[in-house]
């Protein structure tokens, strides 16, 4: 598994992400797993939903992802993904 940049950054970006912005469209995360060496290429890394639209990405799709910064990644397919968390107000 090879993530461009620092894989720890992807871990931080994905950790606790409630939403994911994919090419400008917001989706609510339903399943999220940071890619690791125990995964095979077809393992699901991300499942998310926007109304009746569901998306899923595999570990293979995250291989070679480019860390653009601020939680934004460009996948090999060209898709831009940004992980977002709900802010907590006290």
C-alpha positions in Angstrom: 0.0 0.0 0.0 1.5 3.3 -1.1 -0.1 6.6 -0.2 1.7 9.6 -1.6 3.1 11.8 1.2 2.9 10.7 4.8 0.4 7.8 5.5 0.0 9.1 9.0 -1.6 12.2 7.5 -4.3 10.0 5.9 -4.9 8.3 9.2 -5.4 11.7 10.9 -7.6 12.9 8.0 -9.8 9.8 8.1 -10.0 9.4 11.9 -13.5 10.3 13.0 -14.5 11.8 9.7 -18.3 12.1 9.7 -18.4 13.3 6.1 -16.4 13.1 2.9 -16.4 15.6 0.1 -16.0 13.8 -3.2 -15.4 16.1 -6.2 -17.5 18.8 -4.5 -20.4 16.6 -3.4 -20.9 16.0 0.3 -21.5 12.4 1.5 -22.1 11.1 5.0 -19.6 8.3 5.9 -21.1 4.9 6.7 -17.9 2.9 6.9 -14.4 4.1 7.1 -11.1 2.2 7.5 -7.6 3.6 7.1 -5.8 1.5 4.4 -3.1 -0.8 5.9 -0.8 -3.6 4.8 -3.3 -6.3 6.0 -5.8 -5.2 3.4 -6.1 -6.7 -0.1 -6.7 -4.4 -3.1 -10.5 -5.1 -3.2 -11.1 -4.4 0.5 -13.5 -1.5 1.1 -11.9 1.6 2.7 -14.8 4.0 2.4 -18.6 3.7 2.1 -20.7 6.9 2.1 -24.2 8.1 1.2 -25.9 11.2 0.0 -29.6 10.6 0.0 -30.1 7.5 -2.2 -26.7 7.8 -3.8 -24.1 5.4 -2.3 -20.4 5.4 -3.1 -17.6 3.0 -2.1 -13.8 3.1 -2.6 -11.4 0.2 -2.3 -7.9 0.1 -0.9 -6.6 -0.1 -4.5 -8.3 3.2 -5.3 -6.4 4.8 -2.5 -3.0 3.4 -3.6 -0.9 6.2 -4.8 -3.3 8.9 -3.5 -1.6 12.3 -3.5 -1.8 14.2 -0.2 -2.7 17.7 -1.3 -3.0 19.0 2.2 -5.7 20.0 4.8 -7.3 16.5 4.5 -7.6 16.6 0.7 -6.4 13.7 -1.4 -6.3 13.2 -5.2 -6.9 9.5 -6.1 -5.3 7.9 -9.1 -8.7 8.3 -10.8 -8.4 12.0 -10.4 -11.2 12.2 -7.8 -10.6 14.8 -5.1 -11.6 13.6 -1.6 -11.7 15.6 1.6 -12.5 14.2 5.0 -14.6 16.3 7.4 -15.6 16.0 11.0 -18.6 17.5 12.7 -17.6 20.4 15.0 -18.5 20.0 18.6 -19.9 23.1 20.3 -19.6 23.4 24.1 
